[in-house]
Amino acid sequence: MSIIESETKDMQEIILEMKNISKAFPGVQALNNVSLTLGKGEVLALIGENGAGKSTLMKILSGAYRQDSGEIFFKGEPLKDYSPAQAIAKGISIIYQELNDLPELTIASNIFTGNLPRKGPFIDYKQLKLDSIEAQKLVGLGDLHPFERVGELKVAQKQLIEIARSFVRDADIIVMDEPTATLTNTEIDVLYKIIREFTAKGGSVIIITHKLEEVFEIANRAMVLRDGCNVGEWAIKDVTKDQLVQAMVGRELNRDNALAPRDFGQVALKVENLSTDFLKDISFELREGEVLGLYGLVGSGCDVLTRCVYGAEKFDTGTVTLPGGCVGLSKVTPGKSLEAGVAFVPSERKMEGLLLDQSVRINTTLSSIKDFVKNFVISFSKERENAQQWVETLATKTPTIETEVNSLSGGNQQKVVFAKVMNTNPKVLILNEPTRGIDVGAKAEIYHIIEDFCKKGVAILLVSSEMPETMLLSDRIITLCDGAVTGEFVRGQYTQYDILHAVIGGDEK
């Protein structure tokens, strides 16, 4: 594969060079002789499958990791043995995929952490408030009070605060790892505007994303990593989406338009008149083998609804009928749901779906450990055999089943979550953002897993913030706006406009 260099890179001053970077972890060669250059005022899209080495390369740039070999030059000067704090001081700021907010502190303190305005030895709270208001307006959060506690905010708002923090640091380079994963289209447009203004003033951006539409919208150049190697660089004007996908995965993807047609069985889950202080009188049925998509903008109530159905949050009125006829009125719990055959894949896999400091084996059997116990003793041989079987079935990339989950890529962590729920032999599966933060290859594999569930008669309740994904996978779609159902659509009987019209609460025309 030829490497086509960007015209803009030749014309621009080079602000960053990473030469022949290699990095190995126990059992894994994460990076192998990777080189990267970044021009002043350029947006470089760094793309590749999960586990390709993108985040590792950026953690080396940030000072969080040390490369085993290779050199880094910033503004023509070599960078050696520096810490993340020193990288920030030099003008290199990183926005990680996983939020790094301080939930007990205020919005203002989070944005200006390490850079608080002072009057002598004391914090200048008046100036902090004014500075925070300006920074918040920059990312569309001007309506929030600067001294509101970050722990009370939504995930998307926390992400915007992370973005604001980077832009107030007077950075020369900002690295963004999946910055739009939790943002609405309006918020994404605001971010694009900020990026364009930043680069117009000479700032440079490296954006890690799995959304190829984003690459073509905002980037000047794309660089693809695969299995720890640089497999190509292209000016955006000279490359197609299919070329990038082929470079990322190294194989042709099965591009099925939808899940195969199938017959649905009996009602597996029934929700009647469910209400909270936000959700308003929601009712629906879900049948065996069916995928029911819940779709709405951020804050519409889709996430809250799934948590109420599973029992992770309480509801005020209504009933949830679980498989086997178990009925709950604000008494549904995750334990009861699991016993009834309902499994849940949460949107925040690292916070709610996994024990990050435990092994692939322990996480795989976490929800079904009783199946490996006899006479109060765990059969570790059966547990290891089970975990290894799922690693092979799902093609999970891990050195061994004893590897800590925290060291795996996002896509492989998600496969461990699926292995955990599959071990419970669920009758109903609630999927909340099942492909968030994973690459196109891993997405295709997750789609096949979902289809296999459906073929076995498992009923699936799906929440995805990506409309194409919701439309691709769902047999029916229920739309929500401000906690209320605004529409129900059957596959083949609606357009994308119909869905958009419903999720913004548009009246019928």
SEBA-79327 format. One record per residue (C-alpha): residue number from 1; residue in one letter; chain; z, x, y. Coordinates in steps of 0.001 Angstrom, whole numbers. Each point is the difference from the previous one (the first is absolute). Layout:
% residues N
(site NUM,"A","A",(Z,X,Y));
...
//
This chain:
% residues 509
(site 1,"M","A",(0,0,0));
(site 2,"S","A",(-1056,1474,3300));
(site 3,"I","A",(2429,179,2886));
(site 4,"I","A",(-1443,-1378,3206));
(site 5,"E","A",(1864,1281,3005));
(site 6,"S","A",(571,-2278,2976));
(site 7,"E","A",(-1982,785,3147));
(site 8,"T","A",(3099,-790,1995));
(site 9,"K","A",(1969,2642,-1879));
(site 10,"D","A",(-2533,2654,939));
(site 11,"M","A",(95,-1055,3627));
(site 12,"Q","A",(3752,-349,331));
(site 13,"E","A",(2729,2551,263));
(site 14,"I","A",(1708,396,-3387));
(site 15,"I","A",(3690,-812,400));
(site 16,"L","A",(1072,244,-3669));
(site 17,"E","A",(-1108,2057,-2985));
(site 18,"M","A",(1562,-168,-3456));
(site 19,"K","A",(-1617,2669,-2181));
(site 20,"N","A",(29,145,-3805));
(site 21,"I","A",(3246,-1957,-420));
(site 22,"S","A",(1416,-219,-3524));
(site 23,"K","A",(3197,-1689,-1165));
(site 24,"A","A",(1390,-594,-3489));
(site 25,"F","A",(2931,-2059,-1229));
(site 26,"P","A",(1397,133,-3556));
(site 27,"G","A",(-2830,-1192,-2220));
(site 28,"V","A",(-2341,-881,2887));
(site 29,"Q","A",(-2451,2008,2098));
(site 30,"A","A",(200,-2175,3124));
(site 31,"L","A",(-2402,2045,2156));
(site 32,"N","A",(-2548,2588,-1030));
(site 33,"N","A",(-1543,2193,2697));
(site 34,"V","A",(-392,-2812,2566));
(site 35,"S","A",(-1285,719,3510));
(site 36,"L","A",(48,-2385,2965));
(site 37,"T","A",(-1055,300,3631));
(site 38,"L","A",(669,-2389,2881));
(site 39,"G","A",(-1707,-13,3377));
(site 40,"K","A",(1630,-813,3310));
(site 41,"G","A",(-492,-3702,763));
(site 42,"E","A",(-1142,-734,-3573));
(site 43,"V","A",(1123,-2680,-2469));
(site 44,"L","A",(-195,1343,-3555));
(site 45,"A","A",(371,-2461,-2882));
(site 46,"L","A",(1649,1669,-3004));
(site 47,"I","A",(-738,-2163,-3029));
(site 48,"G","A",(294,94,-3769));
(site 49,"E","A",(1693,-1694,-2913));
(site 50,"N","A",(3768,-34,-313));
(site 51,"G","A",(1078,3367,-1353));
(site 52,"A","A",(-3014,1759,1537));
(site 53,"G","A",(2266,2190,2147));
(site 54,"K","A",(-366,-1603,3451));
(site 55,"S","A",(3700,-506,722));
(site 56,"T","A",(885,3402,-1460));
(site 57,"L","A",(-2475,1691,2334));
(site 58,"M","A",(1451,-1831,2999));
(site 59,"K","A",(3587,778,-1034));
(site 60,"I","A",(-979,3662,-17));
(site 61,"L","A",(-1414,-435,3501));
(site 62,"S","A",(3231,-1714,1102));
(site 63,"G","A",(2175,2841,-1301));
(site 64,"A","A",(1658,-2185,-2644));
(site 65,"Y","A",(-1668,2011,-2812));
(site 66,"R","A",(-1016,3659,-278));
(site 67,"Q","A",(-3406,810,-1405));
(site 68,"D","A",(-168,2397,-2950));
(site 69,"S","A",(-2978,1722,1616));
(site 70,"G","A",(-2297,-436,2989));
(site 71,"E","A",(308,155,3785));
(site 72,"I","A",(454,-2453,2876));
(site 73,"F","A",(-1225,598,3567));
(site 74,"F","A",(929,-2303,2890));
(site 75,"K","A",(-1715,596,3342));
(site 76,"G","A",(-1197,3309,-1426));
(site 77,"E","A",(3508,1249,-800));
(site 78,"P","A",(1328,344,-3589));
(site 79,"L","A",(2789,-2382,-1083));
(site 80,"K","A",(2472,1483,-2461));
(site 81,"D","A",(3361,-1125,-1417));
(site 82,"Y","A",(630,-2854,2395));
(site 83,"S","A",(2102,-3147,-333));
(site 84,"P","A",(-1029,-3625,721));
(site 85,"A","A",(2002,146,3238));
(site 86,"Q","A",(-1862,3142,1039));
(site 87,"A","A",(-3336,-1659,-852));
(site 88,"I","A",(890,-2919,2285));
(site 89,"A","A",(1006,2412,2761));
(site 90,"K","A",(-3355,1768,-328));
(site 91,"G","A",(-1890,-3300,336));
(site 92,"I","A",(-589,-1182,-3590));
(site 93,"S","A",(1336,-3493,-712));
(site 94,"I","A",(-134,-1826,-3354));
(site 95,"I","A",(248,-3749,-601));
(site 96,"Y","A",(790,-356,-3712));
(site 97,"Q","A",(-1021,-2934,-2185));
(site 98,"E","A",(3637,-647,-898));
(site 99,"L","A",(1975,-1064,3052));
(site 100,"N","A",(2459,2514,1451));
(site 101,"D","A",(1808,-2357,2334));
(site 102,"L","A",(3725,136,761));
(site 103,"P","A",(917,-3651,-640));
(site 104,"E","A",(3430,74,1632));
(site 105,"L","A",(-1338,1402,3270));
(site 106,"T","A",(-1869,-1784,2777));
(site 107,"I","A",(-3734,-121,572));
(site 108,"A","A",(368,2371,2940));
(site 109,"S","A",(2078,2494,-1994));
(site 110,"N","A",(-2543,-61,-2842));
(site 111,"I","A",(-2950,613,2300));
(site 112,"F","A",(1682,2833,1908));
(site 113,"T","A",(2113,1469,-2808));
(site 114,"G","A",(443,3717,668));
(site 115,"N","A",(-1404,-506,3499));
(site 116,"L","A",(2488,-2283,1750));
(site 117,"P","A",(75,169,3836));
(site 118,"R","A",(3252,1415,1333));
(site 119,"K","A",(2081,306,3131));
(site 120,"G","A",(1914,3171,-583));
(site 121,"P","A",(1746,-282,-3373));
(site 122,"F","A",(-412,-3796,-136));
(site 123,"I","A",(-2868,-2209,-1137));
(site 124,"D","A",(-1755,-1690,2926));
(site 125,"Y","A",(-170,-3528,-1419));
(site 126,"K","A",(-1661,-1445,3085));
(site 127,"Q","A",(-2870,2477,-279));
(site 128,"L","A",(-70,-446,-3802));
(site 129,"K","A",(-493,-3740,452));
(site 130,"L","A",(-2836,486,2480));
(site 131,"D","A",(-1708,2646,-2159));
(site 132,"S","A",(328,-2173,-3107));
(site 133,"I","A",(-1532,-3025,1721));
(site 134,"E","A",(-3051,2085,904));
(site 135,"A","A",(-320,1399,-3523));
(site 136,"Q","A",(441,-3457,-1530));
(site 137,"K","A",(-2716,-1455,2235));
(site 138,"L","A",(-2304,2755,-1251));
(site 139,"V","A",(199,-1346,-3579));
(site 140,"G","A",(299,-3703,801));
(site 141,"L","A",(3783,-351,-321));
(site 142,"G","A",(749,-599,3668));
(site 143,"D","A",(1679,-3339,-756));
(site 144,"L","A",(2862,1653,-1959));
(site 145,"H","A",(3199,1170,1692));
(site 146,"P","A",(246,3819,-116));
(site 147,"F","A",(3588,-161,-1231));
(site 148,"E","A",(-708,-2379,-2891));
(site 149,"R","A",(1017,1439,-3387));
(site 150,"V","A",(-2992,1210,-2031));
(site 151,"G","A",(1543,-1233,-3260));
(site 152,"E","A",(-596,-3585,1186));
(site 153,"L","A",(-3755,491,477));
(site 154,"K","A",(-2939,-777,-2267));
(site 155,"V","A",(-1776,2754,-1928));
(site 156,"A","A",(-3076,-147,2260));
(site 157,"Q","A",(2161,367,3104));
(site 158,"K","A",(1765,3004,-1515));
(site 159,"Q","A",(-3408,1574,-692));
(site 160,"L","A",(-1020,-468,3639));
(site 161,"I","A",(3251,1639,1119));
(site 162,"E","A",(-846,3036,-2170));
(site 163,"I","A",(-3404,137,1680));
(site 164,"A","A",(1575,-244,3464));
(site 165,"R","A",(2379,2864,-886));
(site 166,"S","A",(-2917,2313,-743));
(site 167,"F","A",(-1898,-870,3165));
(site 168,"V","A",(2961,719,2308));
(site 169,"R","A",(517,3473,-1450));
(site 170,"D","A",(-2867,1470,2012));
(site 171,"A","A",(-1671,1107,-3245));
(site 172,"D","A",(-3324,1810,-306));
(site 173,"I","A",(-522,-1204,-3570));
(site 174,"I","A",(1209,-3271,-1504));
(site 175,"V","A",(-286,-567,-3754));
(site 176,"M","A",(106,-3645,-1104));
(site 177,"D","A",(570,-829,-3673));
(site 178,"E","A",(-1151,-3591,-670));
(site 179,"P","A",(989,-1133,3521));
(site 180,"T","A",(-1562,-3476,-265));
(site 181,"A","A",(1336,-1012,-3436));
(site 182,"T","A",(2433,-2556,1456));
(site 183,"L","A",(-1775,-866,3265));
(site 184,"T","A",(-1891,-3137,980));
(site 185,"N","A",(-3589,212,1250));
(site 186,"T","A",(1229,-363,3583));
(site 187,"E","A",(2501,2832,-453));
(site 188,"I","A",(-2687,2146,-1627));
(site 189,"D","A",(-2274,-530,3012));
(site 190,"V","A",(2852,1166,2266));
(site 191,"L","A",(445,3128,-2154));
(site 192,"Y","A",(-3735,777,128));
(site 193,"K","A",(96,-299,3797));
(site 194,"I","A",(2964,2410,162));
(site 195,"I","A",(-1778,2501,-2272));
(site 196,"R","A",(-3167,-110,2105));
(site 197,"E","A",(1967,554,3214));
(site 198,"F","A",(1950,2846,-1635));
(site 199,"T","A",(-3123,1817,-1220));
(site 200,"A","A",(-1791,-581,3312));
(site 201,"K","A",(2769,2075,1608));
(site 202,"G","A",(-526,2815,-2526));
(site 203,"G","A",(2470,-1000,-2689));
(site 204,"S","A",(-1015,230,-3664));
(site 205,"V","A",(755,-2368,-2874));
(site 206,"I","A",(-5,330,-3777));
(site 207,"I","A",(126,-3428,-1625));
(site 208,"I","A",(693,-500,-3706));
(site 209,"T","A",(-1267,-3397,-1070));
(site 210,"H","A",(-1255,-1926,-3016));
(site 211,"K","A",(-1817,-2498,2224));
(site 212,"L","A",(-3545,1302,218));
(site 213,"E","A",(-826,-2516,2735));
(site 214,"E","A",(2618,1836,2051));
(site 215,"V","A",(-1728,3331,-614));
(site 216,"F","A",(-3264,-1284,1445));
(site 217,"E","A",(1755,-1763,2900));
(site 218,"I","A",(2096,2827,1391));
(site 219,"A","A",(-903,3404,-1540));
(site 220,"N","A",(-2534,2627,1084));
(site 221,"R","A",(59,1781,-3333));
(site 222,"A","A",(1238,-589,-3548));
(site 223,"M","A",(1370,2549,-2467));
(site 224,"V","A",(507,-965,-3651));
(site 225,"L","A",(2592,1487,-2339));
(site 226,"R","A",(-127,-531,-3753));
(site 227,"D","A",(2442,1507,-2500));
(site 228,"G","A",(1312,2420,2622));
(site 229,"C","A",(-3432,1288,1033));
(site 230,"N","A",(-2214,-542,3028));
(site 231,"V","A",(-3129,-1662,-1423));
(site 232,"G","A",(-1837,-681,3241));
(site 233,"E","A",(-51,-489,3768));
(site 234,"W","A",(-2343,-2287,1917));
(site 235,"A","A",(-695,-1077,3549));
(site 236,"I","A",(541,-3769,-60));
(site 237,"K","A",(-3508,-619,1302));
(site 238,"D","A",(-1417,1835,-3039));
(site 239,"V","A",(1868,-1689,-2863));
(site 240,"T","A",(259,-3401,-1661));
(site 241,"K","A",(2982,-1838,-1432));
(site 242,"D","A",(-1405,336,-3531));
(site 243,"Q","A",(-365,3771,406));
(site 244,"L","A",(3651,311,1025));
(site 245,"V","A",(1181,-2175,-2889));
(site 246,"Q","A",(-2042,2051,-2465));
(site 247,"A","A",(1461,3226,1417));
(site 248,"M","A",(3549,-1379,-136));
(site 249,"V","A",(-4,-1248,-3585));
(site 250,"G","A",(-2655,2219,-1581));
(site 251,"R","A",(-1295,-2974,-1966));
(site 252,"E","A",(-1689,-3368,416));
(site 253,"L","A",(2408,-2875,620));
(site 254,"N","A",(-319,-3341,-1708));
(site 255,"R","A",(-596,-2268,2972));
(site 256,"D","A",(683,-3414,-1494));
(site 257,"N","A",(-234,-2732,2610));
(site 258,"A","A",(2994,-1881,-1363));
(site 259,"L","A",(2154,-493,-3061));
(site 260,"A","A",(-1937,-1454,-2927));
(site 261,"P","A",(11,-3829,-283));
(site 262,"R","A",(2669,-1344,-2349));
(site 263,"D","A",(1856,-3166,-894));
(site 264,"F","A",(3452,-645,1396));
(site 265,"G","A",(2918,-1189,-2095));
(site 266,"Q","A",(3050,-2060,800));
(site 267,"V","A",(2026,181,3211));
(site 268,"A","A",(2072,3197,-177));
(site 269,"L","A",(1673,-145,3418));
(site 270,"K","A",(641,-2938,2303));
(site 271,"V","A",(1364,110,3534));
(site 272,"E","A",(932,-3279,1697));
(site 273,"N","A",(967,-541,3641));
(site 274,"L","A",(1425,3503,412));
(site 275,"S","A",(1437,584,3479));
(site 276,"T","A",(2050,2620,1822));
(site 277,"D","A",(753,402,3686));
(site 278,"F","A",(-3598,1327,204));
(site 279,"L","A",(-1962,-1381,-2976));
(site 280,"K","A",(-962,-3642,367));
(site 281,"D","A",(-206,-2345,-3014));
(site 282,"I","A",(-2224,2111,-2248));
(site 283,"S","A",(-1266,-1338,-3331));
(site 284,"F","A",(-2480,1373,-2554));
(site 285,"E","A",(-646,359,-3728));
(site 286,"L","A",(-1177,3086,-1881));
(site 287,"R","A",(-1623,-245,-3433));
(site 288,"E","A",(-152,2418,-2924));
(site 289,"G","A",(-2820,2529,450));
(site 290,"E","A",(-525,-899,3668));
(site 291,"V","A",(188,2228,3065));
(site 292,"L","A",(1331,-1852,3045));
(site 293,"G","A",(-353,1991,3198));
(site 294,"L","A",(2366,-418,2942));
(site 295,"Y","A",(-1657,1178,3190));
(site 296,"G","A",(1145,157,3595));
(site 297,"L","A",(442,2374,2908));
(site 298,"V","A",(3072,2227,276));
(site 299,"G","A",(3013,-2261,506));
(site 300,"S","A",(-1704,-3068,-1489));
(site 301,"G","A",(2634,-363,-2722));
(site 302,"C","A",(-1923,1152,-3100));
(site 303,"D","A",(2447,2816,-726));
(site 304,"V","A",(3054,-2213,568));
(site 305,"L","A",(-1445,-2702,-2261));
(site 306,"T","A",(-506,2356,-2951));
(site 307,"R","A",(3538,1328,370));
(site 308,"C","A",(1392,-3537,48));
(site 309,"V","A",(-1961,-931,-3121));
(site 310,"Y","A",(1302,3086,-1809));
(site 311,"G","A",(3560,-475,1242));
(site 312,"A","A",(225,3098,2175));
(site 313,"E","A",(593,-2276,3014));
(site 314,"K","A",(1700,-3395,180));
(site 315,"F","A",(-1684,-3213,1092));
(site 316,"D","A",(1654,-3031,1539));
(site 317,"T","A",(-1759,-2946,-1638));
(site 318,"G","A",(-2546,-570,-2755));
(site 319,"T","A",(-370,983,-3649));
(site 320,"V","A",(-1605,2809,-1945));
(site 321,"T","A",(-891,-813,-3597));
(site 322,"L","A",(-275,3177,-2038));
(site 323,"P","A",(-1648,380,-3435));
(site 324,"G","A",(1954,-1949,-2588));
(site 325,"G","A",(1047,-2629,2515));
(site 326,"C","A",(2770,1972,1734));
(site 327,"V","A",(514,-1691,3375));
(site 328,"G","A",(1619,1702,2965));
(site 329,"L","A",(1331,-1423,3259));
(site 330,"S","A",(1013,3061,2014));
(site 331,"K","A",(1438,1323,-3275));
(site 332,"V","A",(-2995,1939,-1233));
(site 333,"T","A",(882,3696,-431));
(site 334,"P","A",(-2105,2994,-1028));
(site 335,"G","A",(1994,134,-3248));
(site 336,"K","A",(-692,-3637,-852));
(site 337,"S","A",(-3648,391,941));
(site 338,"L","A",(-351,3052,-2249));
(site 339,"E","A",(1642,-1847,-2891));
(site 340,"A","A",(-2408,-2909,506));
(site 341,"G","A",(-3011,2347,-152));
(site 342,"V","A",(-689,557,3702));
(site 343,"A","A",(-681,3599,1072));
(site 344,"F","A",(-326,1282,3572));
(site 345,"V","A",(-1946,2920,1475));
(site 346,"P","A",(1431,455,3535));
(site 347,"S","A",(-2001,1167,2995));
(site 348,"E","A",(2335,2950,614));
(site 349,"R","A",(-191,1759,-3355));
(site 350,"K","A",(2078,2989,1097));
(site 351,"M","A",(2849,-2108,1344));
(site 352,"E","A",(19,-2910,-2450));
(site 353,"G","A",(-2237,795,-2953));
(site 354,"L","A",(1060,3440,-1207));
(site 355,"L","A",(2900,2387,-491));
(site 356,"L","A",(-1680,2937,1711));
(site 357,"D","A",(2351,2706,-1273));
(site 358,"Q","A",(-363,-1181,-3603));
(site 359,"S","A",(-2707,749,-2530));
(site 360,"V","A",(-3147,-1904,-885));
(site 361,"R","A",(1696,-872,-3316));
(site 362,"I","A",(3102,-1514,1571));
(site 363,"N","A",(-2001,-1984,2560));
(site 364,"T","A",(-2409,-1304,-2637));
(site 365,"T","A",(2761,-1476,-2165));
(site 366,"L","A",(2353,-947,2833));
(site 367,"S","A",(-524,-3768,-191));
(site 368,"S","A",(-258,-144,-3792));
(site 369,"I","A",(2656,2508,-1066));
(site 370,"K","A",(1693,-2580,-2246));
(site 371,"D","A",(-3056,180,-2281));
(site 372,"F","A",(841,3633,-726));
(site 373,"V","A",(3686,-536,-723));
(site 374,"K","A",(1465,-499,-3470));
(site 375,"N","A",(3737,-137,-655));
(site 376,"F","A",(602,902,3662));
(site 377,"V","A",(-1976,3248,-376));
(site 378,"I","A",(-3321,695,1736));
(site 379,"S","A",(-2778,1195,-2286));
(site 380,"F","A",(-1399,2790,2150));
(site 381,"S","A",(-2795,696,-2480));
(site 382,"K","A",(-1295,-3596,328));
(site 383,"E","A",(445,135,3754));
(site 384,"R","A",(-2022,3241,228));
(site 385,"E","A",(-2675,-1424,-2294));
(site 386,"N","A",(-281,-3108,2167));
(site 387,"A","A",(-215,1943,3268));
(site 388,"Q","A",(-2628,2367,-1408));
(site 389,"Q","A",(-2052,-2953,-1208));
(site 390,"W","A",(-76,-1526,3478));
(site 391,"V","A",(-889,3347,1590));
(site 392,"E","A",(-3034,177,-2304));
(site 393,"T","A",(-926,-3684,312));
(site 394,"L","A",(73,25,3805));
(site 395,"A","A",(-1334,3573,314));
(site 396,"T","A",(3013,964,2111));
(site 397,"K","A",(-258,3552,1322));
(site 398,"T","A",(3359,1647,-667));
(site 399,"P","A",(877,3388,-1512));
(site 400,"T","A",(2403,-1670,-2482));
(site 401,"I","A",(1892,-3262,-394));
(site 402,"E","A",(3123,1895,1129));
(site 403,"T","A",(-1545,803,3401));
(site 404,"E","A",(1821,-1574,2948));
(site 405,"V","A",(-1964,-2931,1414));
(site 406,"N","A",(509,1350,3528));
(site 407,"S","A",(-2441,2840,-732));
(site 408,"L","A",(-2865,-2322,-994));
(site 409,"S","A",(-2717,-1269,2333));
(site 410,"G","A",(166,-3555,1350));
(site 411,"G","A",(-2576,-1346,-2454));
(site 412,"N","A",(1774,1508,-2979));
(site 413,"Q","A",(3351,-1287,1224));
(site 414,"Q","A",(-1563,-3463,130));
(site 415,"K","A",(-1157,385,-3596));
(site 416,"V","A",(3587,753,-1016));
(site 417,"V","A",(1075,-3219,1754));
(site 418,"F","A",(-2641,-1919,-1973));
(site 419,"A","A",(1113,1646,-3241));
(site 420,"K","A",(3558,-1123,750));
(site 421,"V","A",(-982,-3634,503));
(site 422,"M","A",(-2437,-13,-2923));
(site 423,"N","A",(2838,1105,-2257));
(site 424,"T","A",(1743,-3309,723));
(site 425,"N","A",(-2938,-2030,-1407));
(site 426,"P","A",(-43,-2275,3069));
(site 427,"K","A",(-1244,-3570,65));
(site 428,"V","A",(-219,19,3787));
(site 429,"L","A",(-733,3103,2070));
(site 430,"I","A",(619,119,3757));
(site 431,"L","A",(-2041,2752,1639));
(site 432,"N","A",(868,832,3603));
(site 433,"E","A",(-2544,2477,1440));
(site 434,"P","A",(-791,1508,-3435));
(site 435,"T","A",(-2580,2481,1345));
(site 436,"R","A",(1592,997,3326));
(site 437,"G","A",(-545,3686,705));
(site 438,"I","A",(-2081,776,-3090));
(site 439,"D","A",(-3585,1186,-257));
(site 440,"V","A",(-3156,-1819,-1051));
(site 441,"G","A",(33,1447,-3518));
(site 442,"A","A",(3612,-996,-618));
(site 443,"K","A",(-708,-3423,1517));
(site 444,"A","A",(-2770,-608,-2527));
(site 445,"E","A",(2408,915,-2804));
(site 446,"I","A",(2681,-2350,1406));
(site 447,"Y","A",(-2588,-2802,148));
(site 448,"H","A",(-763,510,-3689));
(site 449,"I","A",(3725,-126,-779));
(site 450,"I","A",(235,-3318,1867));
(site 451,"E","A",(-2975,-1344,-1936));
(site 452,"D","A",(1587,1043,-3305));
(site 453,"F","A",(3148,-1915,977));
(site 454,"C","A",(-2077,-3115,724));
(site 455,"K","A",(-1794,230,-3348));
(site 456,"K","A",(3410,-49,-1692));
(site 457,"G","A",(906,-3203,1852));
(site 458,"V","A",(2306,1552,2583));
(site 459,"A","A",(148,-1985,3254));
(site 460,"I","A",(-288,2194,3104));
(site 461,"L","A",(1224,-682,3533));
(site 462,"L","A",(-1737,2539,2255));
(site 463,"V","A",(716,1086,3575));
(site 464,"S","A",(-2405,2489,1580));
(site 465,"S","A",(-531,719,3689));
(site 466,"E","A",(-3615,940,-806));
(site 467,"M","A",(-2137,-3125,170));
(site 468,"P","A",(-2877,1420,-2129));
(site 469,"E","A",(2523,834,-2745));
(site 470,"T","A",(1572,-3458,166));
(site 471,"M","A",(-3425,-1646,-187));
(site 472,"L","A",(-1109,2293,-2821));
(site 473,"L","A",(2981,-638,-2276));
(site 474,"S","A",(1144,-3549,755));
(site 475,"D","A",(-1087,-3157,-1784));
(site 476,"R","A",(1688,-1969,2778));
(site 477,"I","A",(1309,1064,3400));
(site 478,"I","A",(2822,-1634,1943));
(site 479,"T","A",(148,1018,3659));
(site 480,"L","A",(3197,188,2043));
(site 481,"C","A",(627,118,3739));
(site 482,"D","A",(3458,39,1598));
(site 483,"G","A",(1665,-882,-3288));
(site 484,"A","A",(-2162,-3035,-767));
(site 485,"V","A",(-2925,-595,-2366));
(site 486,"T","A",(-3190,-434,2041));
(site 487,"G","A",(-2601,-205,-2748));
(site 488,"E","A",(-869,206,-3681));
(site 489,"F","A",(-3335,1359,-1176));
(site 490,"V","A",(-1685,178,-3426));
(site 491,"R","A",(-2252,2937,-917));
(site 492,"G","A",(-3594,-629,1020));
(site 493,"Q","A",(859,-2851,2351));
(site 494,"Y","A",(875,1867,3195));
(site 495,"T","A",(-1190,2703,2385));
(site 496,"Q","A",(1846,2878,1585));
(site 497,"Y","A",(-55,-1971,3248));
(site 498,"D","A",(1850,-2877,-1708));
(site 499,"I","A",(2786,2378,-1029));
(site 500,"L","A",(256,1623,3433));
(site 501,"H","A",(-12,-3381,1692));
(site 502,"A","A",(2898,-1140,-2200));
(site 503,"V","A",(2186,3101,338));
(site 504,"I","A",(1,-186,3797));
(site 505,"G","A",(1047,-3662,-201));
(site 506,"G","A",(-3306,-1339,1288));
(site 507,"D","A",(-401,-3748,53));
(site 508,"E","A",(-2633,-1631,-2165));
(site 509,"K","A",(-3445,-281,1590));
//
